């Protein structure tokens, strides 16, 4: 398990370092919610 910031995790997805589908989906959903201004 790693402790990363969201920006770093998204960069790791793009680089192919994170490829697990559930993890990718969760991180992308979180990024979209934050971009929409949702309070999490």
C-alpha positions as CSV (number, residue, x, y, z in Angstrom):
1,X,0.0,0.0,0.0
2,X,1.2,3.5,-0.9
3,X,0.3,6.9,0.5
4,X,0.0,9.2,-2.5
5,X,-1.7,12.4,-3.5
6,X,-4.4,12.2,-6.0
7,X,-2.4,14.1,-8.7
8,X,0.5,11.6,-8.2
9,X,-1.8,8.6,-8.4
10,X,-3.4,9.9,-11.6
11,X,0.0,10.4,-13.1
12,X,0.8,6.8,-12.2
13,X,-2.3,5.6,-14.0
14,X,-1.2,7.5,-17.1
15,X,2.3,6.0,-16.9
16,X,0.9,2.5,-16.5
17,X,2.2,2.1,-13.0
18,X,-1.4,1.6,-11.7
19,X,-3.4,-0.7,-13.9
20,X,-5.8,-2.4,-11.6
21,X,-9.3,-1.6,-13.0
22,X,-11.0,-1.1,-9.7
23,X,-8.3,1.3,-8.5
24,X,-8.3,3.2,-11.7
25,X,-12.1,3.6,-11.7
26,X,-12.1,4.7,-8.1
27,X,-9.4,7.3,-8.6
28,X,-10.9,8.7,-11.8
29,X,-14.4,8.9,-10.1
30,X,-12.8,10.8,-7.2
31,X,-11.0,13.2,-9.6
32,X,-14.3,13.9,-11.4
33,X,-16.2,14.5,-8.2
34,X,-13.6,16.9,-6.9
35,X,-13.5,18.7,-10.3
36,X,-17.3,19.1,-10.1
37,X,-16.9,20.7,-6.7
38,X,-18.3,17.9,-4.6
39,X,-17.3,18.0,-1.0
40,X,-15.8,14.7,0.0
